[in-house]
Amino acid sequence: MEKKNSRKSIEKVKVNGKVNGKGSKNKNCRDKKKISIGFVVNNMFSEHPRSSTLKMGLTAFNRGHHIYFISVGDLSYDHDEKIRAKACCPAQKRYTSLDSFSRDLKDIPREGYRKIDVADLDVLMLRYDPSLEPPTRDWARFIALDFGMFAIKSGVIVLNNPGGLSKSRNKLYLQHFPEDIRPKTVITRDRNELKKFFDENQKVVLKPLFGSEGRNVFLVHEKEIPNVNQMIDAVSRDGYVIAQEYISSSEDGDIRLFVMNGEPLIHKGAYAAVKRVKTNGDLRNNIGAGGKAKKAKITKDVLRIVDIVRPRLVQDGMFLVGLDIAGDKLLEINVFMPGALNSVERITGVDFTEAIVDALERKVEYMTYYKRKFDNNEMATM
């Protein structure tokens, strides 16, 4: 039965305990309601066809939820003080593959987008990467965080919490965590300081403070001394340079482990994790940079790192993050758009987007109990 409430433009319908159109009841045997989820991406037309974001959207859509994809440039603050967006929505009732889902979304012309009131959404997922924006789109890097703050005032659950994301705009965020779980690091634009750090450690990794996907990452060691100035120049073009001690255990690869609600993401008895191994002598383990995905072994050292970072992630409202771990060291924390879920599914045979959508449904139910009046930062990791 339709229930009238403040969300006038989005119908709320019970699915009577059915999941994905099947007759089986969910594990809590409770009625399910259709919820509305918006995904903010850099640009819908350039979104990777097999991205983790699209897979989340597909899983939610096939459960009967309302799904909207919003490019950063399609958000607006209107004269009536409401946040609105032009969004593209799936055309079919159900999809059997991510490829067809992605293709249909990208085939929708701009004039076919719907104008929605962001306040009518239950969840707004900030799934974009500021570092992918070119200098000509500098305005696009963090504006979604501001729009996200307005959405929170309307009772929308915004994930990850925009306040926490504001604190983690670049790799400097890693330095907020205990030093015994991270590599020794200097962050500077001073060439002499970088060379001094190299002299002290003999083998260091240089990378930009603001970047992703392994771009402009260099390993500096004795054989590369003649090229060190060029490496520093290449990295410093984008701003500050991170010089990080080289973790020898990363030679055998690193682990991308997903953490949800401050805990390791586990579904159907498997960890949402993948071991990334470099190929062809490349320094980078990133799958997007040619790294190979293998099954990950979750050790006590890995779980210890998760336990140590958990309080900060919860405090900052980080619903879903990706930790990059080598040995007993945390190399990076990916908070804006942690990817590789498709690689994890391929290796483990488990679709972890099911658990993510489960968590979103649960949060919406909590917010319904409290009439959408609950602190977003706390709800983000609840």
N, C-alpha and C positions, 0 to 999 in steps of 0.2 A: 504494500500500500504506500502510496506517495505521501510523504510527510512534508508539510510546509515549514520552511524555516528561512533564515536569512540568505541562504544560497539559492536565489530564485532561478538562476540561469542554468543550474546543473541538477538534474534529476537524481534523487536518491532512491534506489530500488533494492529490496532485499532479494538475495539469491537463495534463501532457504537452505543454507548449509551446503550448497553445491560448490565445488571448486572446478574451475576450468571447464565448465559445462558438463561435467560428469556427475554421476549420482552419489559419489562418495562424499562423506562429511569431513570437514576439517578436524584437526586433532583436538580442538577444544569444543567440538559439537555445538557451535553457536552460529546463529544466523550471520550471514555476511552481507554487507551493504556495498554497493558500488561507491568507490571513492574517486576523487579527481586529483590527478597528479600532473604537475607541469614540470618539464625538464628544460632548464636553461642551458643552451649550448653556444659555442662560439659563433657558428654559422651553420644552419641546417644543411645548406647545400654542400658544405665542405666536410660535414661529419663523416667519419670513417664508416663505411657500410656495415662493418662488423664490430662496432664499438660496444663497450660494456654498457654505455648509456642506452643505446638502442635496444640491447638485449633486455635490460630492465623494463623498458617501455613495452616490449613485446610480451614479456611474461605477465605484466600487469594488465595489458590490454586483453590478452587471451583469458584472463580471469573475469572479464566483464567490466573492468574499471575504465574510467574516462581518462584518456591520455592526450597531453598537449605538448608539442615541442616548440620552444621559443628561442629564437636567436637573440643574442645580447642586444643587437640594435633594434629589436622589435618591442622593447618595453617602453612604456610612456607614463608620465604623470599628467593626468588630464585636469581640465579646469574645475571639475567637481571634486578635486582632491582624491581621486581614486587612481590606483595603479592598474593599467590595462596592458594588454599585449596582443600582438598578432601572432597567432599560433597555427601550426599545421597539425592536422588530426588524421589518424588512420582512416582509410575509406571502407575497408571490408569489415565484416563482423568477426572474423577470426583468421589468423595466419598460421600456416604450417611451417614456415621457414623464416629465419632472420633476413635472408636475402630479399625475399619478396616484400617483407615488411619495410625494409630500408628503401627498396626501389620505389614502392608506392608513395612513401613519404616524400622522397626527393623529386618525384614526378609531379607533385602538387604545385601548380604555378602560384606565384605570389598573390595574385588576385583571388586565389581560392582559399587563402588563409582566413581563419575566424578571429574576430576581435573578442577577447574574453576579459572579464573582470578578474584580476588576480585574487581578489578577496573571496571569490567563489571556489577557489581551489582548496583542497584539503592539505595538500603537500606541494611545496615548491622545491625541487631538487636543483641545486646550483652545480651543474655538471659541465663546467667549461674550464679551460686552461688559460689564464691570463698571459702566460709566457708565449703562447702561440700567436698572440696578436702582434702584427707588425707596427712599426713606429707610426705609420699613417692612421692606425686605429688605436692610438694610445688611450683614447677616451673609453674604449671598450674593455680595458683591463679590469677595472674594479667597479664600474658603475652598477653591475648586477648586485653587488653587496649592498649598495645604498637602496636599491629597489627592494631587495630582500628584507631590509629593516622595516620598510613601510608595510610589506606583506605581513610581517610578524604582528604589527599593530592591529591587523584585521583578523587575527586568530589563525592565520595560515602557519602550518609547520614548515619551517625553512631549514633545509639540510644541505651541506653542513651548516651549522649556525654561522651566519654572516659575521657576527662579532668575533668568533674564533678564527674565521678565515682572514679577517682583517689583520690579525696578529701574525698570520703565517703567509704573508704575501710573497715570501721568497724563502730560500734555503736557510736563512738566518734563524728560522723557527726551530731548527734542530738544536741550536745552542741553548735553548731553554730547558733541555733535558739533562739529567745528570751526566757529568763528564766521563764517568767510568764506563758508560755504554756507547760512547761515540768516539770517533777518531780525533786525534789532536788536529786542531784547525786554526788557521789564520784567515781573516777576511779583510782584504785591503786592495788599494789600487797602486800601492807603492812597490815598484819593481824591486828595490833593494830589500824590502821586507820579505818579499816572496823568495828571492834568492837566498836570503839568510835562513828562511824556513827549510829550503831545500838542502842547504849545507848541513843543517842539524839532523835531517831525517833521511837524506840520500835518495829517497824514492817517494815522490808525492804525486797526488792527482790534482790537476788544475781544472776548474770548471766555473762557469758563470754563476753568480749569486742568483740570478733570475733566469731560469731555463728549465727545460724538461726534455725527455726522450733521448738523453745522452748527447745532445748537440754541444759542440765545442768543448769536449772533455778530452784532456790529454794526460798521459802518464809521463812524468819527468824522472829520468834516471840518468846514470852516468853517461850512457851512450847518446843521450839527447841533449847534453849540455850545450853543444853548438847551436841548437835550435830553440833554446829556452826563451830567448827574447821574442822570437816570432810567435811562440805559443802564448806567452803573456799578452802580446799585442792582440792576438786573435780573440782571446777570452775577454780582455778588458774593453774591447769595443762595445760590449753590451753592458758595461758598468763595473761593479765591484767583482773581484776575483776571489774564489774560495781555493785555498791551498790546504789539502787534507792529506794526512799521513796515509801511505798506501797500506791497506790491510791485506797481508799475504794470503789469507784464507779466501779472498775474493778471486784468486787465480782459478779456483775450482768452481766459481760461480757464486751468485748470491741468491737469496730467497726473497720473493715478493709474497708477503703474508698479509691478508686482508683482516682488518680489525673492525668489528661492528659493535656499537654500543660499549666500547671500551674492552671488549673481549675478543679473542680469536674467533673468526667466523668459521663455524663448524656446521655442516649440514649432511645429514644421512651418514654420520660417522666419519666424515672426511673434513680435513682442514682446507680452507680456501687459500691454497698456497701453491707456488710453483717455483722450481729452481731454474734460474736463468744462467745459461752457460755461454760465454763468448765463443765466437767462431772466427776462423781465419786470422788468428792473432790479434783481433780487435780488443782494445781495452774494455769496451763497454759490454755489459751483460744484457742490456735492454733488448727485449724482443723486437721492439720497433726499430732497433738499430742493427738487427741481424742476429741477435742472440737466440740460442736454441732453448726451448722449454723442456724441462724434465721433471720427474716426480720429486717433490721436496720431502726431506726428512725433518720433522719438527722436533728439535732437541730441547733439553733443559735450558740451554743458553738462550734459545729463541724465545721460549715461554717466559724466561726471567726478564728479558727485554720488554715483552708485552706487559708484564706485571708492573714494571717500573714506569713505563710511559702511560699506563692507564689513567692515573689520577689527573695528569695534565690534559689528556685527550677528553676526559669527562668534563673537567673544568671548562674547557674551551668549546664544548658542544660539538665535538667531532663524531658524527654518526658513523661514517664509513671512511676509512683511510687505508693506504697501502704502506706497509713498512718494508724497506729494503734492508736486509740483514746479511752480514757475512761473518761467520764464526760467532763471536760474542759481541760484535759491534753493530750498532745501528748506523747505516750509511745515509739514509734519507727517509723522510716522512712525506708521503704524497697525500695531500689533503683536498685539492681542488677536483681532480678528475682521475683518481687512481684507476688504471686500466689493467688489462691482462686477464679479466675474468673468463674470456673465451678460451684462452690458453689453459687456464686452470680447469675449466670444464672438459677440455679435450684430454688432459692428462688424467684427471680423476674420474671422469664419467659422471660428474655431479653438476647439476645446474644450480649454482649458488644464488642466482637472481631470485629463485623461489624463496629462499630464506630472507633476502632483502625485502621483497614485496610483503612477506609475512610480517616483518618488523614495521613496515609502513602502515599496514592495516591495523596493527596493534596500537600504534601511536595515534592514529585517527580515532580509534575507539576510545582511548584514554581521553583525548581532547573532547570527544562527545560527552563523556561523563561530566567533564568540568566546563561544559558550554563554551569551549574554545578559549577558556581563560586559564592558561597555564604557562609558566615561563618557558620560552622556546629553548633556551640554553639547557635547561634540565630535561625537557622532553626529548631533545636531540639524541641523548644517550640512554634513554629510559627503556 
